[in-house]
C-alpha cells in the first residue's frame, strides 16, 4: 500500500483540511515545478477520495468523539498560527545570511527553545488523539481497503511525476526522495485520518498557486437531482477533457473530449442515472487538471 506519514499528510492537506504546513526554520525558496505538480496531484486526485472516505467515517463517530476532535483541531490550528507569528518575528529580528546562494536566518538559542516548546505541545495533542485512533482502527482499515486500487494508481502516478524531474532530486539522496512520496506515506494513518476535517472546502488557498484550470469552474445546482450544469474556464486553447468520476475517483464516462479555444464554457450533464452519493468532474486542459465535487441526491 502507498503510505503517508502524519507530517506529510498535514502538509498536503494544508488549510483545505485541518492543517497548514509547518514553517521551516529558514525561509524556503519558491516551490519547484516538481513540488508544484506533486502538490496539485495530491489536491486534485488523491484528497477528494481520502476526504470522501473520511466523510463515511464521520457517520460512525460518537457525538463525544466528534466534539473532542473538533477541540483538538482548534488547538492545533492555534498553535500553527502562533508558530507562524514567531517565525515572522524571528525573520524581522535576525539578519539573514547568504548560504549557498540562499538567504538563511540563524535563530538564537532562546528562539529555538520557543519553537521546541510548540513542537512539544503539538506532540502532546497528537498523543491524546491516539486512544480515539485505536477505537476506530477497524473502521479506518475497512475504508482504506475500499480504495486500495486507487492507492496503487496514486503511487504509480507520483512515481511518474518524480521521473519527469530528475534534476530536482540530488544525486546523493535518491532514497530519501523516493521515500517522501511513496512507501512511508500513509493516507489512512489513523491519527491523521481522524484529524481531517470532513466538512472542509474542497480546495485550499494554495490551489491558486498551482498550474490548474482556474478558479472559475463551478457545478450548479449542488446537490443535484437530474441535470448538473458544469461551468469551467479554458485559459489556453487546446484539447479539453471532462470526465465524470465516482466517489472513489474512478472514471465513469467522458463528458467532453475536444479542442476548445480560450474562454468560459458551460456543459449540461445528465446525472439522473447515478446513485445517490458524492461524485467529481475532472477537467483537463493544457493549463493543468482541476476537480469539482458535487453531490447527487
C-alpha positions in Angstrom: 0.0 0.0 0.0 1.1 3.5 -0.7 1.6 5.1 2.7 1.6 8.6 4.0 3.3 9.9 7.2 1.4 12.1 9.5 3.6 15.2 8.9 3.4 14.7 5.1 -0.3 14.4 5.3 -0.7 17.6 7.3 1.4 19.4 4.8 -0.5 18.0 1.8 -3.9 18.9 3.2 -3.0 22.5 4.2 -5.9 24.8 5.1 -8.1 22.6 2.8 -8.5 20.0 5.6 -7.2 20.6 9.0 -3.8 22.0 9.0 -1.3 24.2 7.3 2.2 23.3 6.5 4.7 23.9 9.3 7.1 26.7 8.6 10.7 25.8 8.1 13.3 27.3 10.3 14.6 29.3 7.4 12.8 31.0 4.5 12.1 28.4 1.9 12.7 29.1 -1.8 9.8 29.0 -4.2 8.3 25.7 -5.0 10.0 23.8 -7.8 7.9 22.5 -10.7 8.2 19.0 -9.3 6.7 20.0 -5.9 4.0 22.1 -7.6 2.9 19.2 -9.8 3.0 16.8 -6.9 1.0 19.1 -4.7 -1.6 19.7 -7.4 -1.9 15.9 -7.9 -2.5 15.4 -4.2 -5.1 18.1 -4.0 -7.0 17.3 -7.2 -6.7 13.5 -7.4 -5.8 12.0 -4.0 -7.5 14.1 -1.5 -11.1 14.0 -2.9 -11.0 10.3 -2.5 -9.5 10.4 1.0 -12.0 13.1 2.1 -14.9 11.0 0.8 -13.8 8.1 2.9 -13.3 10.4 5.9 -16.9 11.6 5.4 -18.0 8.0 5.7 -16.2 7.6 9.0 -17.9 10.7 10.4 -21.2 8.9 10.5 -19.7 6.2 12.7 -18.2 8.6 15.3 -20.0 9.3 18.6 -21.0 12.8 19.4 -18.5 13.0 22.2 -15.7 11.9 19.9 -16.7 14.5 17.3 -16.5 17.2 20.0 -13.1 16.0 21.1 -11.7 16.0 17.6 -13.1 19.5 16.9 -11.3 20.7 20.0 -8.0 19.1 19.0 -8.2 20.7 15.5 -8.8 24.1 17.1 -5.8 23.7 19.4 -3.5 22.6 16.5 -4.7 25.5 14.4 -4.0 28.0 17.2 -0.5 26.5 17.6 0.2 26.8 13.9 -0.8 30.5 13.9 1.5 31.1 16.9 4.3 29.3 15.1 3.8 31.4 12.0 3.8 34.6 14.1 7.0 33.6 15.9 8.9 32.8 12.7 7.8 36.1 11.1 9.1 37.9 14.2 12.4 35.9 14.0 12.9 36.9 10.4 12.3 40.5 11.2 14.7 40.5 14.2 17.5 38.4 12.7 19.7 39.4 9.8 19.6 36.7 7.1 22.9 35.3 5.8 23.7 34.0 2.3 24.4 30.3 2.4 24.9 28.6 -0.9 23.0 31.3 -2.7 20.1 31.3 -0.3 19.1 33.7 2.4 19.0 31.8 5.8 18.1 33.1 9.2 20.1 31.8 12.2 18.0 31.5 15.3 19.1 32.3 18.8 19.0 29.6 21.4 16.0 31.3 23.1 14.2 31.4 19.7 14.9 27.7 19.2 13.5 26.9 22.6 10.3 28.7 21.8 9.8 26.6 18.7 10.8 23.5 20.5 8.1 24.2 23.1 5.5 24.5 20.4 6.5 21.2 18.9 6.3 19.5 22.3 2.8 20.8 22.8 1.8 19.6 19.3 3.1 16.1 20.0 1.2 16.1 23.3 -2.1 16.8 21.4 -1.4 14.1 18.9 -0.8 11.6 21.8 -4.2 12.5 23.1 -5.8 11.5 19.7 -4.2 8.0 19.8 -6.9 6.4 22.0 -9.5 7.5 19.5 -7.4 6.2 16.7 -7.3 2.8 18.3 -11.0 2.9 18.9 -11.8 3.4 15.2 -8.8 1.4 13.8 -11.0 -1.3 12.3 -13.3 1.1 10.6 -10.4 3.1 9.2 -8.8 0.0 7.9 -12.0 -1.0 6.1 -12.3 2.4 4.5 -8.7 2.2 3.3 -9.3 -1.3 1.8 -12.2 0.1 -0.2 -9.9 2.3 -2.2 -6.8 0.0 -2.4 -6.8 0.1 -6.3 -6.7 3.9 -6.2 -3.8 3.9 -3.8 -1.8 1.7 -6.2 -2.6 4.1 -9.0 -1.6 7.1 -6.9 1.8 5.5 -6.2 2.3 4.8 -10.0 1.3 8.4 -10.9 3.5 10.0 -8.3 6.5 7.9 -9.4 5.8 9.1 -13.0 5.8 12.7 -11.8 9.1 12.3 -10.0 10.6 10.7 -13.1 9.8 13.9 -15.1 12.0 16.0 -12.8 15.3 14.0 -12.2 17.2 17.2 -11.7 15.0 18.1 -8.7 16.5 15.1 -6.7 20.1 15.4 -5.5 22.2 12.6 -6.8 23.4 11.8 -3.4 19.9 11.4 -1.9 17.8 9.3 -4.2 16.4 7.1 -1.5 15.2 10.0 0.6 13.4 11.5 -2.3 11.8 8.2 -3.1 10.5 7.8 0.5 8.9 11.2 0.6 6.1 10.3 -1.7 6.0 6.5 -1.7 6.3 3.7 0.8 6.2 5.5 4.1 3.2 7.7 3.2 0.0 6.6 4.9 -3.2 8.2 3.6 -5.2 6.3 6.2 -2.9 6.6 9.2 -5.5 6.6 12.0 -4.4 9.7 13.9 -4.1 11.9 10.8 -7.2 10.4 9.2 -9.3 11.2 12.3 -8.0 14.8 12.4 -9.1 15.5 8.8 -12.0 17.9 8.8 -14.7 16.2 6.7 -16.5 19.5 6.2 -13.5 21.4 4.9 -13.7 23.1 1.5 -12.5 21.0 -1.5 -9.6 23.3 -2.4 -7.1 25.2 -0.3 -5.8 28.7 -0.8 -2.7 27.2 -2.2 -4.5 25.8 -5.2 -4.4 29.3 -6.7 -0.6 28.9 -7.0 -0.9 25.6 -8.9 -1.0 25.4 -12.7 -4.6 24.4 -12.7 -7.5 25.2 -15.0 -8.6 28.2 -12.9 -10.8 29.4 -10.1 -13.9 29.8 -12.3 -15.1 26.2 -12.5 -18.4 25.5 -10.7 -21.2 23.0 -10.5 -24.8 24.1 -10.2 -27.0 23.1 -8.6 -25.2 21.3 -5.9 -26.6 18.9 -4.6 -28.0 17.9 -8.0 -31.0 15.7 -8.9 -31.2 15.1 -12.6 -29.1 17.6 -14.6 -25.8 19.2 -13.5 -24.5 22.4 -15.1 -20.7 22.5 -15.1 -19.0 25.8 -15.9 -15.3 25.9 -16.5 -12.6 28.1 -17.9 -10.1 27.3 -20.6 -7.0 29.5 -20.3 -5.0 28.0 -23.1 -6.6 26.8 -26.4 -6.1 23.1 -27.0 -7.5 19.7 -26.1 -10.0 19.6 -23.3 -11.3 16.5 -21.5 -14.0 16.5 -18.8 -14.6 13.2 -17.0 -17.2 12.1 -14.6 -15.7 10.3 -11.6 -17.3 8.4 -8.8 -16.6 9.0 -5.1 -13.5 6.7 -5.3 -12.0 8.6 -8.2 -12.8 6.0 -10.8 -13.9 7.3 -14.2 -17.5 6.6 -15.1 -17.7 8.4 -18.5 -16.2 11.2 -20.6 -18.4 14.3 -20.9 -16.2 16.4 -23.1 -13.3 15.4 -25.3 -12.5 18.0 -27.9 -10.3 21.0 -28.8 -11.6 24.3 -27.4 -10.5 27.9 -27.7 -9.7 30.1 -24.7 -12.8 31.1 -22.9 -15.5 30.1 -20.4 -17.7 27.0 -21.2 -20.9 25.6 -19.8 -21.8 21.9 -20.1 -25.1 20.3 -19.1 -24.6 16.8 -17.8 -27.4 14.3 -17.2 -26.8 12.5 -13.9 -30.2 11.1 -13.2 -28.8 7.6 -13.8 -26.3 8.0 -10.9 -26.9 6.6 -7.4 -27.1 9.0 -4.5 -23.6 10.0 -3.3 -20.6 12.1 -4.0 -19.1 12.5 -7.5 -16.5 14.6 -9.2 -15.9 16.3 -12.6 -12.2 16.1 -13.6 -11.3 18.9 -16.1 -8.1 18.5 -18.0 -6.7 21.3 -20.2 -3.3 22.5 -21.4 -3.1 24.5 -18.1 -3.5 21.5 -15.8 -6.1 19.5 -14.1 -8.9 20.5 -11.8 -11.6 18.5 -10.0 -15.0 19.8 -8.8 -17.1 17.9 -6.3 -20.9 17.5 -6.4 -23.5 15.5 -4.5 -26.2 13.5 -6.3 -29.5 13.4 -4.4 
